[in-house]
Amino acid sequence: MERVGEEPRLSELSTNWTMLFRANHGTPEEVSDALKLMMLRYSGAVHRYFLKTVRDPDEVKELDQEFALRFLKGSFLKYDPAIGRFRDYVRGAVRNLMLDYHRRKSSSKKRTRPLDTDLSLSLVGEQGLARLDEQVDQAWRDDLLDRAWDSLLEFENRTGQPYHTVLKHRVRYPDQKSAQMAEDLSPILGRTLSGGAVRQLLQRARDRWANSLIEEVKLSLDAPTRESVEQELADLKLLHLCKPVLDRMDADRAGSRPSGST
């Protein structure tokens, strides 16, 4: 299990893929709302990337605004789902924005200090662009993980099932035995737990967390299939966290088929 969401992000909203098509074909009001929702979904990852690479809060703010402006001006309406994943399109947009940013910085420095190295060289070329793509993917991966944690916390607040508390404790103390976890968590939860009860809660928490992560990935795919969801999780290095749940889903579906069906 990985990371508890701690880094800042712009959005906790989830949206359906159909928002993109509403943006293409809806009324002006629907287009505006759809674009804003799509921008909010992906801007969390983009913002996280800017923070890690640029670091200057004022410049990050300007880049956030430029990304939002390009999005809301309709640049993203050119996207065609037939040519690939929307995440790849977002990544390309971030790549273009960062190239423009480094060219502006380079131009400014050359006017004042002609011997300065061109800042855009760190991005131009296969290695630089591949590194940028990896960093954007990592930011999206982290954002998906945070969304899964947020979903687990919302479930705990709504139902009283302490899945978020138990799983977060496990992440913080990965080597702790069940009996010690029970001793630590009992006063926090206000009830006496056994080691067996903790193991059961932990398994249920992991399953719900993984299910949330799978659902978040589905929202980012056009017509998600079992194969495309697994491939996306693999590309983001998240499949090992979800594979047991996916396999159980397959087994449940197979078991629910009528006898003799294929």
N, C-alpha and C positions, 0 to 999 in steps of 0.2 A: 504494500500500500504506500502511496506517495503523497507528500506535501499537504499541509493544511493551508488554505488560501490566506495569505497574509499581504501580498503585494497589491498596490492600488490598481483599480481597473475602472473603466468608465461605466460599465453596464452590468446589471444583473438581470436584464430582460432576456427572455427567450422568445423566438419568433419562428413561425412556420415558413418552410421554403416557398409556399404559395405567395408570400409577401413580395418576392421578386417578380412574380408574374402579375400581381396587382400593380406593381410599380410600372410595368410595361404597358398594361392595358386598362388600368382603372381610371376613374374620374380624377381631375386635378387634386381633389381633397384626398382621395385614396392613394394617389401617387405620392403625395407629400408624406402621409402617414406611413406608407409602406417603406419608403426610402429611409425615413428616420429610424424605423424599427430595425431595418437591415444594417444601417450604419451603427446603431447602438450595439447590435449583436457582435459585430466584428471589431468595433473600435476599441473594445477592452484589450484585445490581443495586440492591436496596433499600438495603442498607448503604452502598453507594457514593453513592447519592443523599443519604442522611442526612448523610454526611460533608461533602458539598459545600454543603449548605444550612444545617445546624445548626451544624457546626464544633466544638461543645463535645463532647469525647470522652465525658464522663460522660452527657450527655443523649443522645448517639448510642447509647450502650450501652443506655439505658433504652428508647429507641425500637426498637432491634433486638429487645429482649426482648418489648416489647408486640406488635410485628408477629408474632413467633414464637408468642406466646400466642394471639393472635386466629386465627392459622392453625391451630394444633394443637387449639384448642377446637372446631374444626369449622366456623368461619364460612365457609371456602372450599368446604365441601361443598354450599353452596347454588348453586354455579356450575353453569350448564347450557351445555354446548358449543354448543347450537343457537342461543344468543343472541349468540355472538361469541367472540373469541379470549381465551384465558386471560390473556395479557399485559394485555389491556384490563381484565380483572377485577382483576388484581393492581394495576394503576395506579389503579383506583377505590378499592381498599382503602387504598393509600398516601395517596391524596387525603383520604380520611376520617380517617385517622390523623393526618395533618399538620394538618387543620382542628381536630381535637380538641386537638392539641398547642398550636397557637397560641392557641386559646381559653383553655386553662389558663394559658398564659404571660400573656395579656392580663388575665385575671381576677386573677392574682397581682400584676401591676404596678399595676392600678387600685386595689387595696387599699392599696398603699403610696404610689403616686404617681398621684393621680387625673387629672392632666393628660396622662399618657402617651398616645401614639397607640395605638389598638387594633392589635396585631400581626396579628390575623387579617385586617385589611383588605387585606394584601398578597396574600392567597389568595382572598378572597371576590370574586366578580364574574368575568365571562368572561375578561378579560385575565389575571388572577391564576391562575385555574384552568387556562387554556390553557398558561401558562408552567410551572406545576407538571407538567402532563402531558408537556410537551416535555422537561423535566428528567428525569423518570422514564424516558421513552423513551431519552434519551441515556445514562442509567446502564445500561439494559438493552443498548443498542447496544455500549457499552464492555465490558460483561461478555461478550457474545458474541464480540467481538474478542479478548479475553483468552483465552477458551476455545479459539479457533482457534489462537492462538499456543501455548497449552499443549499442544494436540494435536500441533502440528508439532514441539515439543520432545520430546514422548514418542516420536514416530516416529523422530526422530534418535537418541535414546538407545537405542531398541530395534533399529534397523537399521544404525546407523552412517552413514546418509546425511545429510550436513551441511546439510540444507535450512533448519533453523532458524538456524544460524550464518550462512549465506549471505544469507538474506532479512533477518535482523536487521541485518546489516552494510549492506545496501542501504538500509534504512529510515534508518539513522544517517547514511549518506553518499549521499544520493539522486542527486547530480550526478557521482559518481565513474565514470570510464570502466572498461570491463571489464578492461583491462590492469592498471590500478592496483588494482582489486579483487583480481585474481589475485595480484598482488605482496603485498598486505596479508594475504590469506587463506591463502596457501601455508604460512607458518610456523605459523599458528594450527591448521591442519588437518594439518600434518605431511606434506604432499606438495606437489609442484610442480604448479601449475595454470596453464593457458593462459587467455587471454581467452575463447576459444571454449568451454572447459570451464565457465568461470564463467557464461557466458550460458545454457548448457544447464542447469546446476544451478539457476540463478535461475528459469528458466521452470518447471522441475519443482517447485520450492519454492512458487512462486506458485500453481500449479495445485493442489497438495496443500493449501495454506493455504485457498484458496477453497473446495475441496471440504469441508474441515472446517467452515468457516463455514456452508456450505449444510446440512450434516448437523445442526449445532447449531440452525439455524432450523427444520428439519424436526421436531426433537424438541419444539419449542414449539407446533406446530400440530396440530390435530385432523385426521386423514386428509389429510396434506399432498399437494397436487397441484403440478404444474409451475407452474400459474397462481398458486396461493396462496403458494408459496415465493417466486416472483418479486415478488408484491405485498408480502409481508412485508419482503423485502430492500429494495424501493423505499421503503416507509414508514419504514424505519430508515436510509435514505440509505446503503445498503450495496450496492445493485444494481450500481453501476459496478465494484465489486471482483470480482463473481462472474459478470457477464453473459457474458464469453467462455467460461467453463467451462460455464455452463448451455447456451449455444449449441452447444458441442461435444457435450454430452450429447445434445441434440436430434438433432444430425447423426449421432451414433453409433447412436441408436435407429432413425432413419430408414434408415440403411444396413444395419441388421441385419434389417429386415423382409423377408419373402419377396417375391420379385418378383410384382407384381400386387396386393399387399395394400393396404388403405387404412387 
